[in-house]
Amino acid sequence: MQLAIAIIDAFTNQTFRGNPAATILVDQFPEEAKMQQIAAEMNLSETAFVKPLDKNSSQNHFQLRWFTLKQEVPLCGHATLAIAHYLRQLDVIDTKLPLVFSTLSGDLTISFEEQLIVMDFPATFYRTCSERSQQLLAEMFGDRPYEILGQAEDYLTVLLESESAVQNFQPQHERIAELDGFGFIITAIADPDQPYDFVSRFFAPKAGILEDPVTGSAHCSLTPYWAKRLGKSNLRAKQLSSRTGELIVSDRGARVLLKGEAMTFLRGKINLFN
């Protein structure tokens, strides 16, 4: 058995930048254990599997699932952008109509603005994190200034004092893995001379992701926070990983719009032999 596969660099218009995701279009999903094996073999932060739905009524409706190296996850921004880009390249969708992905996080609507891919995601909002996580953060940061923004769904977020503090942060992966939740975000306002509004980095060692290059889902909580703090609903964001990546984000109350570009790095086939 062979499956067509593409590796897409998401949230960038340059190869070797952004966040690479493996994308696989299937008629039927392989068994879950097999999809997890494929994701582990790809050794990328996310592998996306998509299959068509409602072929008779809409060519733009698909079911989408995301896998890290270790587990299936309910939401992934960069792999969603990547698979939308891949389907557009394959010419199996009508880009003049909305593209709908049915997922564990509900239906996600995608649209296209020339090269930009626009994703309509649910917004998430910060709540107080556990005392245990607060203590772990106090041990991690020591005397360095920081502010706990809180827990949004499965992500814990800390505000640092500057863009350089985010850029120079040295993650303690073992301690981060002890925090509550799936992922850990650090963020700060951008330097005044930058063309973007805020910066971030994202770590999820419990899921086998020491640092994610660009994390769309993290901006589901970052967007409403920075929109309120900066008093503007449309913002530009940059993730300061070694690969870097950029997003255009919009606060829409209960929803956020995440916009970005993508580049195809590789297309080929994988063999699945018993």
C-alpha positions as CSV (number, residue, x, y, z in Angstrom):
1,M,0.0,0.0,0.0
2,Q,1.3,3.5,-0.9
3,L,0.1,6.9,0.3
4,A,0.9,10.2,-1.3
5,I,2.5,12.6,1.0
6,A,3.7,16.2,1.0
7,I,5.8,18.2,3.5
8,I,4.6,21.8,3.6
9,D,6.3,24.7,5.3
10,A,3.5,26.7,7.0
11,F,3.3,30.4,8.0
12,T,6.1,31.4,5.6
13,N,6.7,32.2,1.9
14,Q,10.3,30.8,2.1
15,T,11.5,27.2,2.1
16,F,13.3,26.2,5.3
17,R,11.3,28.7,7.3
18,G,8.0,28.4,9.1
19,N,6.7,25.1,10.5
20,P,6.9,21.9,8.4
21,A,4.0,19.6,8.5
22,A,3.4,16.2,6.8
23,T,0.1,16.2,4.9
24,I,-1.6,13.0,3.7
25,L,-4.9,12.8,1.7
26,V,-6.7,9.5,2.0
27,D,-10.0,8.0,0.9
28,Q,-10.3,6.3,4.3
29,F,-8.2,6.8,7.4
30,P,-5.8,4.0,8.2
31,E,-6.2,2.5,11.7
32,E,-5.3,4.9,14.4
33,A,-2.1,3.0,15.5
34,K,-0.9,3.2,11.9
35,M,-1.4,6.9,11.6
36,Q,0.5,7.3,14.9
37,Q,3.3,5.2,13.5
38,I,3.5,7.3,10.4
39,A,3.5,10.6,12.4
40,A,6.4,9.2,14.5
41,E,8.3,8.1,11.4
42,M,7.9,11.6,9.9
43,N,9.5,13.1,13.0
44,L,7.8,16.4,12.6
45,S,5.7,18.3,15.2
46,E,2.5,17.4,13.3
47,T,1.3,15.0,10.6
48,A,-2.2,15.8,9.2
49,F,-4.5,13.2,7.7
50,V,-7.5,14.3,5.7
51,K,-10.3,12.5,3.9
52,P,-13.2,13.8,1.8
53,L,-16.8,13.9,3.1
54,D,-20.1,14.5,1.4
55,K,-18.7,13.9,-2.1
56,N,-22.1,14.2,-3.6
57,S,-23.0,17.6,-2.1
58,S,-19.6,19.4,-1.7
59,Q,-16.1,18.9,-2.9
60,N,-14.9,21.3,-0.1
61,H,-15.8,19.3,3.0
62,F,-13.2,17.0,4.6
63,Q,-12.5,15.3,7.9
64,L,-9.1,16.3,9.4
65,R,-7.0,14.7,12.1
66,W,-3.6,15.7,13.5
67,F,-0.9,13.6,15.2
68,T,2.2,14.6,17.0
69,L,5.1,12.1,17.4
70,K,3.3,10.8,20.5
71,Q,-0.4,11.5,20.3
72,E,-3.5,12.8,18.4
73,V,-4.3,16.4,19.2
74,P,-7.7,18.3,19.0
75,L,-6.4,21.3,17.2
76,C,-3.3,22.3,15.1
77,G,-3.0,25.6,13.2
78,H,0.1,25.1,11.1
79,A,-0.9,21.6,9.9
80,T,-4.4,22.9,9.0
81,L,-2.8,25.7,6.9
82,A,-0.5,23.1,5.4
83,I,-3.2,20.7,4.3
84,A,-5.3,23.6,2.9
85,H,-2.3,24.6,0.8
86,Y,-1.8,21.0,-0.3
87,L,-5.5,20.5,-1.3
88,R,-5.3,23.7,-3.3
89,Q,-2.1,22.5,-5.1
90,L,-3.8,19.2,-5.9
91,D,-6.7,21.1,-7.4
92,V,-9.3,19.0,-5.6
93,I,-11.1,22.0,-4.0
94,D,-12.9,25.1,-5.3
95,T,-10.9,28.0,-3.8
96,K,-13.7,30.4,-4.5
97,L,-15.9,28.6,-1.9
98,P,-15.2,28.0,1.8
99,L,-13.2,24.9,2.7
100,V,-14.6,23.1,5.7
101,F,-12.7,20.7,8.0
102,S,-14.6,18.6,10.5
103,T,-12.3,18.1,13.5
104,L,-12.2,17.2,17.2
105,S,-12.5,21.0,17.7
106,G,-15.6,21.2,15.6
107,D,-15.9,22.5,12.0
108,L,-13.1,24.8,10.9
109,T,-13.7,27.1,7.9
110,I,-10.9,28.0,5.6
111,S,-10.9,30.6,2.8
112,F,-8.3,32.0,0.4
113,E,-7.2,35.5,-0.2
114,E,-4.7,35.2,-3.1
115,Q,-1.7,33.6,-1.5
116,L,-2.9,34.0,2.0
117,I,-4.9,31.1,3.7
118,V,-7.4,32.3,6.2
119,M,-8.4,30.0,9.1
120,D,-11.4,30.7,11.3
121,F,-10.7,29.1,14.7
122,P,-12.3,29.2,18.1
123,A,-10.8,31.8,20.5
124,T,-9.6,30.6,23.9
125,F,-9.3,32.7,27.1
126,Y,-7.0,32.6,30.1
127,R,-8.1,31.3,33.5
128,T,-6.0,31.0,36.7
129,C,-3.6,28.1,36.5
130,S,-3.0,25.6,39.4
131,E,-0.9,26.4,42.4
132,R,1.4,23.6,41.4
133,S,2.1,25.2,38.0
134,Q,2.6,28.6,39.7
135,Q,5.2,27.1,42.0
136,L,7.0,25.3,39.1
137,L,7.1,28.6,37.2
138,A,8.5,30.4,40.2
139,E,11.3,27.9,40.4
140,M,11.9,28.1,36.7
141,F,12.1,31.9,36.4
142,G,13.6,32.7,39.8
143,D,14.3,36.4,40.0
144,R,13.6,37.1,36.3
145,P,10.5,39.2,35.7
146,Y,7.5,37.4,34.3
147,E,3.7,37.4,34.6
148,I,1.4,34.4,34.4
149,L,-1.4,35.1,32.0
150,G,-3.0,31.8,32.8
151,Q,-4.2,28.6,31.3
152,A,-6.2,28.6,28.0
153,E,-7.6,25.2,27.2
154,D,-4.4,23.1,27.3
155,Y,-1.8,25.8,27.0
156,L,-0.2,27.8,29.8
157,T,1.1,31.2,28.9
158,V,3.7,33.5,30.6
159,L,4.3,37.2,29.6
160,L,7.9,38.3,29.6
161,E,9.2,41.9,29.7
162,S,10.6,42.2,26.2
163,E,11.1,40.7,22.7
164,S,14.7,40.0,23.6
165,A,13.7,38.1,26.7
166,V,11.5,35.8,24.6
167,Q,14.3,35.4,22.0
168,N,17.0,34.6,24.6
169,F,14.8,32.3,26.8
170,Q,16.6,29.0,27.6
171,P,13.9,26.3,28.0
172,Q,14.1,23.8,30.8
173,H,12.3,21.0,29.1
174,E,12.1,18.7,32.0
175,R,10.4,21.4,34.2
176,I,8.2,22.5,31.3
177,A,7.0,18.9,31.0
178,E,5.9,19.0,34.6
179,L,3.6,22.0,34.1
180,D,-0.2,21.4,33.7
181,G,-1.5,21.1,30.2
182,F,-0.1,20.2,26.8
183,G,1.9,23.3,25.8
184,F,3.8,26.2,27.3
185,I,3.8,29.7,25.6
186,I,6.0,32.7,26.3
187,T,5.1,36.0,24.8
188,A,6.0,39.7,24.8
189,I,5.2,42.9,23.0
190,A,7.4,43.5,19.9
191,D,10.1,46.1,19.9
192,P,8.9,49.5,18.7
193,D,10.8,49.4,15.4
194,Q,9.4,46.0,14.3
195,P,6.7,45.5,11.6
196,Y,4.8,43.1,13.9
197,D,2.9,43.7,17.2
198,F,3.9,40.8,19.5
199,V,6.2,37.7,19.6
200,S,6.0,34.3,21.1
201,R,7.6,30.9,21.5
202,F,5.9,27.5,22.1
203,F,7.1,24.3,23.9
204,A,5.4,20.9,24.3
205,P,7.9,18.4,25.5
206,K,5.2,16.1,26.8
207,A,4.1,15.6,23.2
208,G,7.6,15.1,21.8
209,I,7.8,18.7,20.6
210,L,10.7,20.4,22.4
211,E,10.0,23.7,20.6
212,D,7.4,24.2,17.8
213,P,8.6,26.5,15.0
214,V,5.2,28.3,14.5
215,T,2.1,27.4,16.4
216,G,-1.2,28.5,15.0
217,S,-3.4,27.2,17.9
218,A,-1.3,29.2,20.4
219,H,-2.6,32.3,18.7
220,C,-6.2,31.4,19.6
221,S,-5.4,32.7,23.1
222,L,-2.6,35.2,22.2
223,T,-4.8,37.0,19.7
224,P,-7.7,38.1,22.1
225,Y,-5.1,38.9,24.8
226,W,-3.0,41.2,22.7
227,A,-6.0,42.7,20.9
228,K,-7.4,43.9,24.2
229,R,-4.0,45.0,25.5
230,L,-3.0,46.9,22.4
231,G,-6.5,48.2,21.6
232,K,-6.6,46.8,18.0
233,S,-8.4,43.9,16.5
234,N,-6.0,43.2,13.6
235,L,-2.4,42.4,14.5
236,R,0.8,40.9,13.1
237,A,2.6,38.2,15.1
238,K,6.0,36.6,14.9
239,Q,7.1,33.4,16.5
240,L,10.8,33.6,17.4
241,S,11.9,30.0,16.9
242,S,15.1,29.3,15.0
243,R,13.0,28.9,11.7
244,T,10.7,31.8,12.6
245,G,7.3,32.3,11.1
246,E,4.7,35.1,10.7
247,L,0.9,35.4,11.1
248,I,-1.7,38.0,10.5
249,V,-4.3,37.6,13.2
250,S,-7.8,39.1,13.9
251,D,-9.9,39.2,17.0
252,R,-13.5,38.3,16.3
253,G,-14.8,37.8,19.8
254,A,-15.5,34.1,20.2
255,R,-13.5,33.4,17.1
256,V,-10.0,34.4,15.7
257,L,-8.8,34.6,12.1
258,L,-5.3,33.3,11.5
259,K,-3.8,34.2,8.1
260,G,-0.5,32.9,6.6
261,E,1.2,31.6,3.6
262,A,2.8,28.2,2.9
263,M,5.5,26.6,0.7
264,T,5.7,23.0,-0.6
265,F,9.0,21.5,0.3
266,L,8.5,17.8,-0.8
267,R,6.0,15.6,-2.5
268,G,6.3,11.8,-2.7
269,K,4.9,8.5,-1.6
270,I,5.3,6.4,1.5
271,N,5.1,2.6,1.5
272,L,3.1,0.7,4.0
273,F,4.0,-3.0,4.0
274,N,2.7,-5.7,6.4
